[in-house]
Amino acid sequence: MVDDIVRAGAAEEYWWSDPDMRALLHGLASDDPQSVTMGLSYLWGPFIECPNVFRPTVPAVRYVLALLGRQAGDDTKIRSPHGRLRPLRGHLLTWLGYVADEVGDVRVREFVELAGFSPLESPTSAWHAVRELRPQMYDAAAAFLDDPHPGVRLEAIAAAVVLVRVPELAVHRPHIAATARAFLDACTDPVRKRWAVEAFHEMGSAYVADQPVPTQPASDRIH
């Protein structure tokens, strides 16, 4: 899968390929925390540059989905580029939610405003290819809704909240809304609860929160 990312990068006209990309991405699958941390940092870098979604993002999503499939029992905590300390699966779920948001309808409209045309006009665009992976992305997130680590559960729900926006996944909205409500009801950590309220708020106050999203420092926000 890493080779697929490298090949897609080589074919992308406007994408800069790090000469260490192969080693960095392989590091995500290693048992060395430093290699994992460096790979995670790289993952957040070149694949999306708003408003552009580059072709290597497609195999990168598939790679992350595969990594999540082998991460269920690993509790080694990794610090993300944003300063969050949690198991790798939590960081990978955060990244999936970010990617899902970046190919959503709001981002499409922003692209049209900037470029004057839709990124969905071409049926072979990376936007289309990533959007087609959203059901698999939802399944990956749903697999961690009951994860024993609360930080991972939070990221799984947050990613699912983004993914159930789309019509083909709308059937899951009631389940995700109920899961978000249960998480908030059970959460005793005030900082984590603030993060959760912000991440879940779009499910609607009737499902998730009976109060406005609290103001919080930028450093507390989920990235």
N, C-alpha and C positions, 0 to 999 in steps of 0.2 A: 504493500500500500504506500509506503514511503516512496518507492520508485515511481508510482503513479503521480504523486505530488511533484516530484522532481521533473518528470516529463511534462506535466501540465505547466509547470513554471517556465520550462525552456521554450514552450510554445506560446507563452503569453507575452505580447509585444511590450506592454507597459508595466511589467512586473519585474522588480529587482530580486534576483535570486542570490541569497547568501551562500558563499562557497562552503560553509559549514552546515547548510540546511539538512543534508541527509543525516549527519551525525547528531545534530540537535533533535531532530524528530525521532530518531531511533532511541534517543535518551529517554523519551517519555515512556518507553516500554521496558526500561532497565530497572534494576533493583538498587541503583545508586541514587540516593536522594539529591545529590548535587546535579547529576545528569538530568534527572526528572525536572528539577527546578529550572535548569537552563532550557530544556525543551519546552516547558510550559511558558516561559518568558517569550520564546520564539513564536509559539503558537498564537500569542496575542498580537504579533507584529504585522506581517506582510499580507495576510489573506484578504483583508477588507480595509479599504481606505476610502471612507465615505466621500462621495456617493458610489464608489466603485466596488464591485464584488468580482474578484479575479478568479480565473478558471481553476487554479490550484485549490481554491476553497472547497470545491466539490469532493475531490479525493481526501482532502483534509477532514471533512465531516465524516466520511466513511471510516477514516483511520480512528477518529475520536470515538465513533460508535463501537468499533472493534475493541478499543482500549477499555471502554466502559464495560464491555462484556467480560473482561478478565479482572475487573477491579473490585468486585463485590465484597471480597473478604479482606482487602488490604487496608489497614488503618494507619499506615505510615503518613504522618502529616507533613505537608509541603506548604511553603509560603509562596503565595502568588505574587506577580509583579505589583498587585494592588495592596499587598500587605496582609492578605487573609491567610490564616493558618488552618488548614483542614486537609482531610485525605484527598488524594489526587482526583478521585471520582467526583468530589464536590466541585473542584476547579473545572473539570471537563464539562460538567453539567452547566456551569456558569457560561462557559464558552459557547456551548450549543444554544443556550437561550439568547446569547448575544447575536450569534449568526442568524438564528431564526428571526430575530427582530430586524436585523439589517436587510433582510429580503422581504419584509412585510409590505403591506399596501402603503403605509405611511412613508416608508423609504422610497417606494416607487414614485409616489407623488413628488417627493423632494427631488428625486433624480430628474423627473420631467421638467420641474421648474428650473433646474440648473442647466440641463442639457437640451431641452426643447423636444425630446423624444423619449419614449418609454424604453427602459432596459428589457422589457418583456416582448418587444417587437420581434426580435429574432428568436425562433424556437430553439436555437442551439446556444443561447446565452447561459452564462454561469448562473444568473438569477433563476432561470427556469429549472436548471439542474438541481440547485440547492432546494428550491421550493418543493420539488418532487420528492426530496428526502425527508420532508417534514413528518410524515407518518412514522418512519423509523426513528426519527429524533424524539417524537412523543413517546414511542414505546420504550426507548432508552431511559427517558426521564421517569416514566411511570414505574419502571422497575425499581426505582430508588425512593418512591414515595414513603415507604416504611423503613427506610434505612435506619440502623441504630444510632448513627451519628446525626445530631440535630442540624449541624451545619450542612450536611449532605442533603437531608430532607428538605431544608429550606431551599437549596439550589434546585432540587428536583421539582419542587412545587413551582418555584419562580420560572423555570424553563417551561414547564407545562402550561402555566398561565399565558405565556407568550404564544405557545403553539396552538392552544385551543381557540385562539382568535379566528383561525381560518375555517371556512365552512365545512371542509371535509373532516375536521376534528371537533366540530361543535358539539357532537354527541357526548363528548367527555367533559363538557363544561360543568355540569352539576356535580360530578364526582370530584373534579379538581377544586371547585368552590367549597365543597364540604371538607375536603382534605385541608385546604388552607384555613378554614374556620377552626378545625380541630387543632391544627398546629398552633394557631394563635391562642386558643383557649388553654392549651397545655404549656405554652412557653412561659418560663419564669425568669428568663434572662432579659432585662429591659433593653439592652443594646440589640440583641438578636431580634427581639420583638419589633423594634423600630425598623430594622432592615426588612423584616417580613411584611410589615404593614405597607411599606413603600413598594415592595416587590409584588404584593398581592392586590393592591388597591383597585386595579382595573376590573377585578371580578365583581365589584359593586358592593356598596355598604350593606345591602341586604344579606349578602353571603359572608362578607369578610370582616368588616369593621364598622362599628357604630359611631366612629369619630373620624375627623379629618386626619389625613396623613400628617404626622408631626414634622416640624422643621428640624433638620439635623445637619451637622457639619458634613461637608463634601467627603471627608475621609471615612464617614460611616456608610456611605452609599454603596449599594451593590453595583459592581461594574461587570 
